[in-house]
Amino acid sequence: MIPISIVGAGPGAIDLLTLRASDRIKNAEVLLWADSLVSPEIARLAPKDSEQIKTSSLTLEEIIPILIDRCKGGKRVVRLHDGDPCLYGALTEQICALADAGIEVEVVPGVSAYQATAATLKAELTIPGLVQTIVLTRAEGRTGKPQKENLENLASIGASLCIYLSARHVEEVEKTLLKYYSEDTPVAIGYRVSWEDQWINVVPLKKMASASRDRGLNRTTLYIISPTITSTGSRSKLYTPSHKHLFRPEKTINSNTQLDE
Ligand SMILES: C[S@@+](CC[C@H](N)C(=O)[O-])C[C@H]1O[C@@H](n2cnc3c(N)ncnc32)[C@H](O)[C@@H]1O
């Protein structure tokens, strides 16, 4: 049996697909795709005669039998998720159910929403001396979270905080974050980043909720709370002349060595 490919489609734009993802989609005989978040343009890369199934209205109980049936029928099956499948992608439950049926999978990574948002803003989320940690999380919502991961605990670190799936809870999120970050901390709000109707704005934390509400955001929104977003930064050690490392060991200056090497 050919393993099922669980593929990350990236944030939306077709040219943010990896080459491997594009290859798997173009060779799919069966494509099950998360149509609420994946661009139809990407699904259209699949062969015209392939079987294409939208999954936004299906349950896991409906999706798994289709995957098993088509895979056991010898087809090349692709399960397409938005962003990177390892983040809020219902990956484990699908892999486990398929393993129970004796089916192998491969997972193809994708560009996640936080990466696309940071790239659009040309923002580094790990600036030396300022922030060296990124936290990827979500508001509790209906799914809930382990108690140790509550927003209070995560916010208290002061890291670059990327919050998924939380536009509907933005008032509550802002209120909690204001206890730990200054009210002027920049917040990037990214809606449908990399899609044609993308909207990205950077606002102070105290306006995170009102800016979201004014724009009517309730889905496909990613928040990044981080002092790095508007920082002019300090320089990293990596490219500092006095910092030696494996690829730039101490230079001995002799007649054969030039200083600008
Ligand atoms: C079910 S989760 C999947 C996340 C996805 N696996 C990833 O790595 O980006 C969906 C959430 O991801 C975020 N998201 C996905 N695509 C986005 C985009 N293009 N722009 C902004 N946020 C996005 C939003 O927070 C959305 O509610």
The ligand as an ORCA input file, in Angstrom:
! r2SCAN-3c Opt
* xyz 0 1
  C      -6.784     24.947     12.687
  S      -5.525     26.141     12.934
  C      -4.286     25.511     11.893
  C      -2.956     26.187     11.967
  C      -2.034     25.759     10.846
  N      -1.745     24.354     10.946
  C      -0.725     26.559     10.809
  O       0.355     25.970     10.994
  O      -0.778     27.764     10.543
  C      -6.180     27.527     12.098
  C      -5.692     28.828     12.679
  O      -4.412     29.116     12.150
  C      -4.282     30.495     11.929
  N      -4.135     30.715     10.479
  C      -4.057     29.780      9.528
  N      -3.842     30.339      8.315
  C      -3.785     31.669      8.528
  C      -3.571     32.783      7.690
  N      -3.357     32.642      6.381
  N      -3.573     34.007      8.246
  C      -3.772     34.176      9.574
  N      -3.976     33.153     10.423
  C      -3.985     31.921      9.905
  C      -5.525     31.152     12.503
  O      -5.274     31.424     13.864
  C      -6.528     30.042     12.344
  O      -7.607     30.219     13.248
*
